[in-house]
Amino acid sequence: MVPYALYPVPAFLSSTALATPSLSPLTLLFLTSGTFLCSAAANTLNMLYEPDTDSKMTRTRTRPLVRKLLTTRAAVLFAIGCGLAGSAALYLGVNPTVAFLGALNIALYAGAYTPLKRISAVNTWVGAVVGGIPPLMGWAAAAGESATADGSWRELLFASDGSSAGGWLFAAILFAWQFPHFMPLSWGIRDEYKAAGLRMLCWVNPARNARVALRYSLVFVPLCVGLCAVGVTEWSFAATSLPVNAWLISEAVKFWRLEGHGGSARGLFWASVWHLPVVMVLALAQKKGMWGRVWRSVTGEPHEDDEEDDDGEWEVVDGEGEL
């Protein structure tokens, strides 16, 4: 997960052994598998809740419960098993804070987002919160490995030194991305959503649907600058992410002006599909201080901090400390 890899652990790629731990592949394995299982549990509960509406929509009518490939009992057991296994993997292999966030996402997706789809278009915002939590989980997982205090949820999510700001910025990016991605996607099948009785802005209020997509497309520029400002990425990221952000905004403007017609929905949808991975790859490639660490690792060149430590080391000679 990108936020896990981008957490600024001082010893990452260091050429010397330091006291601060680097990120652990084993922790990453528990994080990804636990998150996957929690996601499987949430999606299974979603399908258990709405097989009738799923049968009325092209994109969901081939789901296992709709086609009677699984019994309701089997699906319930699968959801419970995945939920328990996923939460346990996150608790035992990562930390309790990440496990809580994983369980919370199951509850939000299955207990709030899914039933809200029949009641109010606010469901999209709740779904966006669900999408924004996994990057926060990745950040909290990495923070837990380098925690200097008790590793509580306060330290991992609300650190007094501001080090948790990067995690919240990544959560905001994923939250905002849901709208330029889902709004044009839903617009293309708005009649099916209406027939299924699911209250989406694409048919409840098409003009607002387009405005919301544009509004959230605009926030990516300041969010990317924010990652630079808090020291997650180099300042070059603000410039290199600008073209792909501008592309998304231009497609969102077309979608807003034409309200989805004239191919504008398709254009924004595909722009969103490419936008997120490109931004994440750019952030990874420009992680703060990464290339300097790589260079020192390859060349063996000492870091300035290492030189200062060497100058101030105590040497023990015949039991006496000498500078």
N, C-alpha and C positions, 0 to 999 in steps of 0.2 A: 504494500500500500504506500502510495506516494508520501503522505504526511509522516508515516513511520520513517521512511528513508530520508526525509528532509529535516527531521528533528536535529537541531544543532548540538550533537554530542561532541565535545572537544576532542576525544580520542579517535574519532572516525578517520580511518586511513592514516593514522599517525605512524611515523617510522620508528617511534620509540615506545617503550612500554610505559603507560601512564596509569595512574590510580583510577581515573574515570573510565568506566566500562564502555565498550563500543556496543553497537546494536547487535542483537543476537539472532542468528538465522532460526534457532529453535523457537524463540519468542515469536518471530515473524510467522513461522509455521502454525503455531497455536492461534495466533491472531487471525490469519487468513482462513484457516479451517473452522475456527469458532464462529467467525463472522458469517461464513458461508452457511453453516448449519443453522444459525439464528435466522438468516434470510430465508432458508428453505422452510423453516417452521412458520415464519410470518406469511409467506406466500401460500403455503398449504392451508393455513387457517383462513386466508382470504378466499381461496377456492371453495372451502367448505361453507363459507358464508353466502356466496352468491353463485351457485351453479345455474340458477334460473336465468339470471342476467347474462352470465357467460355464454349460455346457449343462444342468445339473441345477437351476438356480435361475432363478426368474421374472425377477428384476431384472437378470440378466446373460446370459440365453440369446439376446438379440438383438444381442449384440456382433458386430462384423464377422468375427472369426476363427471364431466359433461358426457363423455363417451362411455361411461360406466366401466372403465377399465380398472377402477379401484372401488372398493366398498367404502362407505362413509366411516365405518369402524377402522379400517386399515389406514385411511387418511388421518383420522384423529390420532391413532397410535404413532403414525409417522411424524406428525407435527409435534406431539409431546416428546417423542424420542429425540428429534432434532433440536428442539428447544432446550431440553435438559442437557444434552451432550454439548451443544454449542456454548451454553452458559458455563458449564463445568470446564470446558477447554479454556475459555477466556479467564475464568476465575483461578484455575490451577496453573495454567501456563503463561498467563499474562499478569493481570492484577484485578482486584475486586472492583475497581472503578470501571474498567473496561467491560467486565462481566455485567455490571449494572446497566451500562449503556446499551449493551447487546440485548439484554432482557427488556429494557425500556423500549427499544425499537420494535421488538415483537409486539409489545402491548400497544404501542402507538399505531402500528400498521394494521394489526388485526382488530384492535379494540376501538380505535378512533377513526382512522382514515377510511377503512372499508365500510363501516356503517354510515359514515357521513356522506358517502357518495350518493346515497339515495335522498339525502336531506338538504344539503347545501353545497354550493360551489366552493365554500371554504375548505372543502376536502383537499383541494389541490395544494393549499398552503400547508396543511398538516402533512400531506405526502412529501412536500419539499423538506420539512423538518426531518422526516424519516431519512431522506436522502442525504441530509447534511450531517447526521450523527456518525456514520462510519469513518469519515476522515478525522473526526474528533477522537474516535476510538484509537485510530492509528497513532495520533499524536500523544494521547495519554499512555499508550503502551510504551512508546519510546521514552517518554518522560519518567515512567516508572522505573526504567532501567538505570537512569542517572539521578534519581531522587536523592537528595542529601538529607532530608528530614525524615518524616514518618511515612512518606509515600501516600498520604491520604488524598481523597478526592479534591480537597482544597488546593493542595500542592500541585497536583497533576493538571487541574482544570483552571484554577484561579491563582496561579503563583504570584507571590508578592513582588517578585522581580520582573514581572511582565513577560516571562518566558513562555507562558501559555497562549500568548496572543496569536502566534502562528497557527495553532490548532483551530482557534475560533475563526481565523481568516479563511482557512481551508474549508471549514464547515460552511461559512458564508458563501464561498464560491460554489460549492455543491448545491446549497440551498437555492441560490439565484439561478443556477444553470437549469434547474428543473423546468423553469417557466419558458424560456425560448426553445426548449426541447419539447415539452409536452403540449404547449398551446398550439403549435402548428400541426403536431401529430394528431391531436384530438379533433382539430378542425376538419381534417380529411375524413373522419368517420363520425361527424357530429350527428348525422341522422340516426346512426346505430346507437349512440349514447342516449339520444332522446327516446328512441323506441324501447331501450332497456330500462328507462326511468332513472338513469344516472345523471345527476345535475352537474354538468360541466359548463364552464363559461362559453365554450365553443358554440353552444346552441342557446344557452340561457341569455347571454349577452355577448354576441360576437365582437362588437366594437371594443368592449372592455377586455375581451380575450386578447385582442391585438395590442391594446395599450399596455397590458400587464407584461406581455412578452418583450415589448420595447423597453419598458421601464427597468426590468431586471437585466436586460442586455447591457444597459448603460453602466451598471455598477462594476463590471469586470475591470475596467481601467483603474478606478481607485483601489479595488481589492488587490490587484497585481502590484500596484505601487505600495500598498500596505505591507505586502510580503517583503519588499525591499526595505521598507522603513523599520521593520521590527527585526531585521537581520537574518531572515530565513534564506533569502536569495541575494545575489549581487544586484546592484542598481541597474546593470545591463538588462536584467529581466524586464524592467519597466518598458524599455525600448523594444526588445525583441518580441514581447507579447502584444505590443500595440497593433501590428498588422492583423493578427488573427482576431483580436478584439474588435478592430474596426470593421473587419469582414462580417462578423456576427451582428454588429450594430447596423450596418448597411442593409443586411437581409431583414433585420427586425423592422427597420424603417419601411421597407417595401411591404412587409406583412401588415404593418399598421395602416399604411396608406390604402392598400387594396383589400384589407380585411380578409386576407387569405386567398383571394382570387388571383387569377393570372399567373399561377405557378409560384406565388410568393410564399405559400405555406410550405411547399416542397423545398424551396430554396433555403428558408430559415431552418427547417428540420435538418437538412444535410449539413448546413453550416454548424449547427449545434453538435451534430455527431462528430465532426472533425475538431471542433473548437476545444472541447475538454481535454482529449488526449494530447493535443498539441501544446496547450498551456501547461499541462502536467510535465510533459517531457522537457519543455523549455525550463521549467522550474528546477527539475532534477539536474539538468545540464549546467545550471547556474547557481547551484547551492552555494551559500555563503562560505568562502574560503576553501571550497573543495579542490579546485585546481592547484591552489598553493600547497595543499596537503599532498596531492598526488605528486607534484614536482619534488617536494622534499622527500617523499617516500622513494621515488625513483633515484634521485641524486644523492640522498643521504645528507642533504644540506640541513643544518639545525635550524629550528625555529628561534625567533628572537627571545621568546620566553625561556627556551631551553638554555640559551647562552647566558641569560641573566641568572638562572638557577645554578649553572656551572660556576659562575663567578662567585656566588655566595655560599658554595658548599663548604661544610666542615670536614676536615680530614682528621681522623683519629690517629695520633702518633704516640705510642707508649702510654696510652690511656688518657692523654690530654687532648683537648680539642684545639685545633689550630685552623686559622683561615688559610 
